[in-house]
């Protein structure tokens, strides 16, 4: 399924030698997000990585379950043996066993250590806490020291979703037309004091803090500062850094999770353009990718993330939106939309969710787009 730049074919056509049936094509970088599970072994990782490389993946964003240097060392070694770029995919702000003082506090005064929004694993740390910052900078740096790790890949580098994606409202029995106190973080003493020092505003004296734009920006800036400190540490190790982010950032990421990721010092960004989560058709992928490409202004490549429906024949009967995603017949529109909008490439969530029908449609779409790009470059 690889789409290669066929230099030899171009030369043959130019010299009038052989057949020109195979059109010149540009290779479109293809990545995937994937995580280990309890059944994962060295043998299964080898099998999977080889299969995904054979299907055309350039690299893999791989989650071994956190800051597990031994597992990332093994997986990255196997990735390199298969010619795959390795992004060590590690969630940042969620941690179940940190010191109780490290956790974010919601507008109701509840610590995420004891009360979680939405689901029990949302034990979110405060990104403005010096101990949390030091912990994350140190731990990501250790993973960056692993020789075969090419990129650190940040995830959950954000606040808890103060607004959930529209497609998830029914799942949690919510209507989220405003920011509600339960999921509005962080109101710990340090965040409140730091904001007052920076702005002169006592956020706790405001009846509805969600109306305070300075308070929203303060928290965006807190995340940006944390990301850039991690990026500095990773770059100092001679490695690169990427991140999985919410779409936008203006339309969704800033409003939902305080991510102003166009300001982050990344080497690549992977927006999770999961159209079904927003009750949008496949055509939306191209529209949102255009906004994202415009937002970064050429500072970093944008790899548009596609959410795949594994049980696509039964999609209509699947109640949980996290079981939805692109069906094979939607792949072409999503791929063409993203690439025509200026994406540097694509990422799949996940390669293991791809069926034979998905791979076949992706192969055709990448080939068509690659040929279109080559033709445009040669005009």
Beta strands, then each sheet from edge to edge (+ up, - down):
strand 1: 29-35
strand 2: 59-63
strand 3: 85-91
strand 4: 151-155
strand 5: 240-245
strand 6: 268-271
strand 7: 301-307
strand 8: 345-349
sheet 1: 1+ 2+ 3+ 4+ 5+ 6+ 7+ 8+ 1+
end
